[in-house]
Amino acid sequence: MQAARMTVAGCLVACLVAFVSGAGALAQPLPADFVRLRDVDPSIVQDIRYAGYNNFVGRPLQGYRAGECIVTRKVAEALAAVQRDLVPRRLSLKMYDCYRPQRAVEDIYRWAQDGRETPAQHRYNPKMSKADLFRLGYIARHSGHSTGKAVDLTLIALPEPKVAPFDPNATYADCTGPLRLRAPDSSVDMGTGYDCSDEKAHTASRAITPMQRKWRQMLVAAMAKHGFVNYRLEWWHFSLPGPNNTAFDFPVTHR
């Protein structure tokens, strides 16, 4: 009987050790100074496109194991400050992309060089081949997103509008088309869809309506107030300047 009790006790200890070890392996703590945006401001809406199929590649990118916005703590706190300014105006930020693993950047580069053009991909770059995206500056081989200090985002009205789910088999208008014909998005009408590689997506484009221009100016002003700098070719892309521009390659995961 004593031997049996010792065997059971030993099994329990072994199982507990195995459980703790497994939990530690799954946790994958973030590098120092990185945080999940939900832990700083859960009110900011997240629609992380590269974790799903609603993007120009048409599939999840390598390194995106979850649709989770991860950034440096300084960026997260600055985004929370922007959100505090917006909510009284019945507006909210919506995140499209945050930290991007370097392996995802390389995944995009390989995709751009594979020589295969598809109708779905042309929704995002209707006037050029995908091989031109790097050459023309729409995508960078060394992305600021990999430092945790660059983000892609938009504005939505509150409460967030309900839209149809994205259908990868549907025929949508390209990213420069009317909002009602583009892939569904709860964003205010910025004049183009997200990740649109076209002159119409340049922040200061004059090929948009006065109301669309007003929305872009509102977004740029809200972000600039808290130190963010817009990238002129993309109305959605902002970065927070500062030291330490190391590119990281840890995967994007849930808590």
N, C-alpha and C positions, 0 to 999 in steps of 0.2 A: 504493500500500500504506500509506504514512504517513497519507494522508488517510483511508483506511478505518479505520486504528487510532484516529485522532482522533475519527472519527464514533462508533465503538463506545464509546470512553472517555466521550465526551460523553453518549451514551445512558445509560451506566451511572450517571453522576453525576446526570442528570436523574431517572432511576428511583429512585435512592436518596433524592434530595430529596423526591420525591413520596411515597415510602413513609414517610419520617420525618414529613412534614407530615400525612399521613393518620393515622398512629398517634397523633400529638399531638391531632388532632381527636377521635379515638375515646376517648382517655384520660379526658377531662373530670375533671380533678383536683377533689377536694372543697374546699369553702371552708375557710379556716383554722379549726382546732380541731375539725373533723369527722373521724370515722374510721369505717371499716367494722368492725363488732363482731367479725367473723371474724378480723381482724388482731390483736385484743386478746385474745379468748378464743374459739377455734374450737370448744370443747367445748359451748358454749351452742347448743341446738337452735333452728333458725329455721323458721317456717312463716308467712311473710309473706302474709297473706290478701288484701290489696288488690292484689297482683300477679297474682292468678288469679281464679277464678270462685267460690270458696267464701267468699262474703261477701254482705252484705245488698243490694248493688247488682247482684250476679250477673255481674260482668265486671271486668277489670282497670281500676283508676282511672287517670285521666290523670296522667302523671308517674312511674308505676311501670313501669319498663322491665325490672326484675329483682326477684326475691324476695330482697332484700338488706337487712339491718338496718344502718342508718347512724345514728349518734348523735354527740353531742359526746364528746370524749376523756374528760372527767370522768365522764359518764354511763357510758361503756364500762368505765372502770376500776372504777366502783362496782358495775356488773353483774357484772364478773369477781370482785369480792370476795364478792358474794352467792353466786355459783356455787361458790367455794372452800368456803364454809360448807355448801353443800347436798350436794356430791358425796360426802363421807364418810357421809352419811345415805342414800346411794343415790337421790338426787333430782337433778333438773336443772331449770334454767329453760328455757322454750320461748317464743320471741318470736313474737307475732302481728303487731305493728306497731311501728315505731320512728319515725324522721324521716318526715314526711309532707309532700310538696310542697304549697304553697299552691294550686296548680292542681288538686290532688286534692280539697282542701277545697271549692273552688268547684264541682267536678264533683259532689260529694255534695249540695251545696246545690241545684244545678239538678235533680238526680234527685229530691230530696225535694219539689220544687215542681211537678213535671210532671203531677201529678194521676193517674198510673197506678199502681194497686195490683195486686200479683201474689201468688199463693200462695207462691212461693219467698221473696219479701221478707217476708211475714207470719211466716215461721219465726223471724225476728229481732225482730219487734215485733208479737206476736200480739194485743195488746189495744188498739192505737191505729193511726191512719193515719200514714203516713210523714211527712206534713206537720207532725205534732206533735213530731217528734223534736228539732227545733231549739228549739221553744218550751218544751219540758219539760226541756231541759238534757242530753239524751242525746248530742247532737252540737253542737259549737260552730262558729260561723262563723269564728272566729279560734282555731285549735287550737294547744294547747301542743306538739303533735307537730311542727309546722312550725318550732319553735325547736331541735329536736334534743334536747330535755330531757325529753320525755314518752315513755313506752313502754307497750305493751299486752303482757301476758305471763301465763304460767301455770306450774304445776309438772307435771313428768312423773316417773314412777318409772324408775329405771335397772335394766336396759337398757330403752330406750324400747319400749313395747308396739307390736306390729305391728297396724295397723288397715287396713281396706279403703280404697281410694282414694275420694275424693269423686266422686260421680256427679251432675252438674248436672240430670240428668233423673229422678233418683230421688225418691220421696216420703218425706221424713224428718219426724219429729215436730218440733214447734216447739222453740225453744231452752229452754223451761221443762220439757220432757218428760224421761222417764228417759234416762239416758246411752246405753243400748243402742239407743234408738230415734232419737236425734238424729243429725245429720250426723257422720260418723266423726271422732274426735279422739283423739290419744294422751294427752291431759291426764288427770290425776287428776279425780275427779268433784267439781267445784266447785258443783254444784247447778243450774247453767245452762250453756249453751254460751257461747262468746265472742260479744261484740257483741249480747248479748240486752238489748233495751230493755224491761225489765219490772221491777217492784218486787222480784221474786225474785232479780234480779241485784244489787240493792243490797248492798254489802259486809256490812252488819250485819243482813241479812234474817233473820227468824225462821222463814220458810216453807221451811226446808231441814232436812236431817237433822243430827244431832250430828256425824257424820263429815264431811259436807260443810262444816259450820261450822268444824271443826277444820282442814281443809285451807286454808280462806280465812284463818283466823287465823295459820296457819303461814307462808303467803305474805306476809301483811302484816308479820309480825314479822321475817321474813328480809330484806325490803326496807327496813323502817324502821331496822334496825340500821345500814344504810349510807346513811341520809339520805333515802330515798325516801318520798314522801307519797302515800297512796292517795286516789283520788276516790271519794267515798262512794256514788255511784250505779252504779259499775262495779267489781266485785271485781278486774278484770284491769288497771286503769289506774293507773299510777304516774308521778310526776314528781319531778325532783330540783331543788329550789328554788335560785335563784342569780340573779346579775345578767345583763343582756343577753338580753332576751326578743324579739329580732328574728325575724320570720317569714321563712323562706327559700323559694325556689321552684325550686331546681335539681332535675333528675330523679334518680330512684333508678336506679342502674346497677350492673352488675358491675364489678369492678376492671378 
